[in-house]
Amino acid sequence: MRRTELAVLIVLLLMPWAAVAQGDPLGPEFRVNSYTTSFHMVMVKATKNSEAGILPGDPGAPAGFDKLFEQMGKFNEELVKAGVMLAADGLHPSSKGKRVRFTGSGGKRTVVDGPFTETKELVAGYWIWQVKSIEEAVEWVRRCPDPMPGEASEIEIRPIYEAEEFDKLVTPERRAKAEQMRAEIQRRARGE
């Protein structure tokens, strides 16, 4: 699979987020924002403590960590009320994860067990946001509570490809397949 085909496939799989956010086809009650928006993944980068699996209440947690859930909960409520947050989750440490390495030539895939050593390259949690611009996302992140009290931390913001960016590559067949996948995801979300 060529890189452009892979990018198209990724966008087509992410398109259900856009469908839900835009109220299509679930109805206007699922509309998140009525203005022109873009989607962004906002990633909380991992730290030594997140990779150690330290949670609020742990004896080894740094000062202020016990208030993190409450503070982050309030921030997430603001995001939801503003119609910004579409999804959010924290991730287990990389010691519980795996990576699959591809050769790039269609060859063997190699599974590598965690933990992974480059903490600064790992993600501890994420949000999917719908905002007017990356600048608006930056403004929201500036209001975010410190995601890793007691340690330096970083949040990365990345735009998500929009389907329109691939209009020339998306054939009617691919679009139809994406619509089928979107309908299936939504059917499963409704528990049908």
Residue pairs with C-beta under 8 A, 6 or more apart in sequence:
1 9
4 169
5 169
7 161
7 166
8 166
8 169
8 170
8 174
10 161
11 161
11 162
11 163
11 165
11 166
12 163
12 170
12 174
12 177
12 178
12 181
13 178
13 181
14 39
14 160
14 161
15 163
15 178
15 182
16 181
16 182
16 185
16 186
17 39
17 86
17 87
17 128
17 160
18 39
18 162
18 163
19 25
19 26
19 182
19 186
20 26
20 30
20 86
20 186
21 30
21 31
21 32
21 33
21 37
21 39
21 86
21 130
22 31
22 32
23 29
23 30
23 31
25 183
25 186
26 186
32 83
32 84
32 86
32 130
33 83
33 84
33 130
35 132
36 132
37 130
37 131
37 132
38 130
38 131
38 132
38 133
38 134
38 159
38 160
38 162
39 86
39 128
39 129
39 130
39 159
39 160
39 162
40 128
40 129
40 130
40 131
40 134
40 137
40 157
40 158
40 159
40 160
41 126
41 127
41 128
41 129
41 157
41 158
41 160
42 126
42 127
42 128
42 129
42 137
42 140
42 141
42 155
42 156
42 157
43 123
43 125
43 126
43 155
43 156
43 157
43 158
44 90
44 123
44 124
44 125
44 126
44 147
44 148
44 153
44 154
44 155
45 120
45 122
45 123
45 124
45 153
45 154
45 155
45 156
46 93
46 94
46 119
46 120
46 122
46 123
46 124
47 119
47 124
47 148
47 151
47 152
47 153
48 119
48 151
49 61
49 62
49 65
49 148
49 150
49 151
50 93
50 124
50 148
51 93
51 94
51 95
51 115
51 119
51 122
51 124
52 60
52 93
53 92
53 93
53 95
54 60
54 61
54 65
55 61
56 65
56 66
56 67
56 68
56 69
57 66
58 65
61 150
62 149
62 150
62 151
63 149
63 150
64 146
64 149
64 150
65 149
65 150
67 149
68 145
68 147
68 149
71 145
72 144
72 145
72 147
75 143
75 144
75 145
76 85
76 88
78 143
79 85
79 88
79 127
79 129
79 140
83 130
84 129
84 130
84 131
84 140
85 127
85 128
85 129
86 127
86 128
86 129
86 130
87 126
87 127
87 128
88 125
88 126
88 127
88 128
89 125
89 126
90 124
90 125
91 97
91 123
91 124
91 125
91 126
93 114
93 115
94 114
94 115
94 116
94 122
95 114
95 115
96 114
97 114
97 115
97 116
98 111
98 112
98 113
98 114
99 111
99 112
99 114
99 116
100 109
100 110
100 111
100 112
101 109
101 110
101 111
101 112
102 109
103 109
116 122
120 154
124 147
124 148
125 147
128 160
129 137
129 140
131 137
131 140
134 157
134 159
137 157
138 157
141 155
141 157
144 155
146 153
147 153
147 155
163 170
163 178
170 178
